Amino acid sequence: MQTLCDDPVSVVVAFTDDGKVRPWKIRWGNALYHVRRVNMVHGSREGRTRIFYFSCSNDTNAWKLRLDTETLEWRMVEHYAGA
């Protein structure tokens, strides 16, 4: 089931050897999710601000996360349960 949202989330990230950001854990409300895969990363611009989108998943869920590089704010924009 797909849920569209625009909720603030806390994200623990890891940095790869080549300097890329990889979401590792997501806290959304009272739930803590472990990310197993980063399926896609793409960027866009909103004015002068660079925005990155991370499509992530584990064995049962998938998420689309949004990172605002100006404010360093993470937001959950899509959630798929039963992925």
C-alpha positions in Angstrom: 0.0 0.0 0.0 1.4 3.4 -1.0 1.2 6.3 1.4 2.1 9.8 0.2 3.3 12.0 3.0 5.6 15.0 3.8 6.7 14.0 7.3 10.0 15.0 9.0 12.2 11.9 9.8 15.5 11.3 11.5 18.0 9.5 9.4 21.3 7.8 10.4 23.6 7.7 7.4 26.8 6.0 6.5 29.4 7.5 4.1 30.9 5.2 1.5 34.5 5.0 0.7 33.9 7.2 -2.3 32.1 9.9 -0.2 28.5 9.0 -1.0 25.7 9.3 1.6 23.8 6.1 2.3 20.8 6.1 4.6 21.2 3.3 7.2 18.3 3.8 9.7 15.1 5.8 9.6 13.1 7.0 12.6 9.5 7.9 11.5 7.3 8.7 14.4 7.9 6.0 17.0 9.1 3.4 14.5 12.7 2.7 13.7 13.4 1.1 10.3 16.7 -0.5 9.1 17.5 0.2 5.5 18.8 -2.8 3.6 19.1 -1.3 0.1 19.4 2.1 -1.5 17.7 1.4 -4.8 18.1 4.8 -6.5 19.4 8.3 -5.8 18.6 11.4 -7.9 18.8 15.1 -7.4 16.9 18.2 -8.4 16.9 21.9 -7.7 14.3 24.1 -6.0 15.6 27.5 -6.9 19.3 27.5 -5.8 18.8 24.7 -3.3 19.9 21.2 -4.2 17.5 18.4 -3.2 18.4 14.7 -3.2 15.9 11.9 -3.2 16.7 8.4 -1.9 14.6 5.4 -2.8 15.3 2.8 -0.1 13.9 -0.5 1.1 14.1 -3.4 3.4 12.4 -6.8 3.1 8.9 -5.4 3.9 8.9 -1.6 3.3 10.1 0.9 0.8 10.6 4.6 1.3 11.3 7.7 -0.7 13.3 10.2 1.4 14.0 13.8 0.5 17.2 15.6 1.7 17.3 19.4 1.5 21.0 20.3 1.4 20.5 23.9 2.5 18.7 23.0 5.8 19.9 19.4 6.0 16.3 18.4 6.7 15.1 14.9 5.9 11.5 14.2 5.0 9.6 11.0 4.1 7.7 11.7 0.9 6.4 8.2 0.1 6.1 4.9 2.0 5.2 1.5 0.6 4.1 -1.2 3.0 4.5 -4.8 2.1 7.1 -4.1 -0.6 
